[in-house]
C-alpha cells in the first residue's frame, strides 16, 4: 500500500477503528475496504492515498483490510472489495462499490468542501450504515420470467460459478478461492457476477435454497459453496461429479 500520511491510517482492530472515527465527529471520514489479492484494490489504494494528501487535514482516511478486519467489514455489510464508505461523524454520506475512481473523487470533493448544511445524509446511525444495493434490478420481470432466466443461466455451460466479480477480478475471498480451486482441478467453467444483477442474486438464493455465494452449478444443479467443494475435492468425490459433466 502507499506510504501513510498523518490522515491516512491503517486500522489494526475494531477498537482502533472506533477511536479514530470518534476522535472528531465533524470531520469527513473515508473508509477504504480492500484486500491485498484484488488488483482493483491496488489501483484504488493509490487513488485513496492521493485523496488523503489533497484533502489533508479535512479528510480522515481509514484503510481497512476487509478479511483481516472481518468484524468491521461485516458491521458495514461489506460483501465485496474494493468498497468505500464516506461518513461525517456517524452520518452516512456516500457508498461507492468497485474501482470507480471518478465517483469516489467526486464524492470526497463534494462532502469535504461542503458545509454541514449542504449535503443530504443517506442515513443517521451510531452503528454501521446500511449496505447499498450494487446490483441492477429488472422490475418488469415476472417471477416466471425470472425463474426461466435463472435456469437458463444455470445451464449456460456444464459447470457454472455464480460468484462476486469474475475469475480474473474476484471481489470476495471465497469467490477467489473457489475459482482458483476449479482452475487447479482443471475444470472448464463459465461464471456470472451476481453483484451486477440483484434479481439473479436474490433469485438463486430462493431457487437453490442456498443463502450465500459463491454457488457452483454442475449440469444445472447446485453442488454447493466453497466449503462443500473443498470437502468434495479432498474426498475425491468432486472429480467424479465433474467427470459426469
ZIUR-V201931 format. One record per run of one state. SS is the DSSP state (2 for helix, 1 for strand, 0 for the rest). FROM is the first residue (numbers start at 1). TO is the last residue. If there is no record, write none. Layout:
# ZIUR-V201931
SS:FROM:TO, SS:FROM:TO
This chain:
# ZIUR-V201931
0:1:7, 1:8:10, 0:11:13, 2:14:22, 0:23:27, 1:28:34, 0:35:38, 2:39:54, 0:55:58, 1:59:65, 0:66:69, 2:70:75, 0:76:82, 1:83:88, 0:89:90, 1:91:97, 0:98:100, 2:101:113, 0:114:122, 1:123:124, 0:125:135, 1:136:136, 0:137:142, 2:143:154, 0:155:158, 1:159:163, 0:164:164, 1:165:165, 0:166:169, 1:170:170, 0:171:172, 2:173:184, 0:185:189, 1:190:193, 2:194:196, 1:197:197, 2:198:207, 0:208:214, 1:215:218, 0:219:220, 1:221:224, 0:225:225, 2:226:235, 0:236:236, 2:237:244, 0:245:245
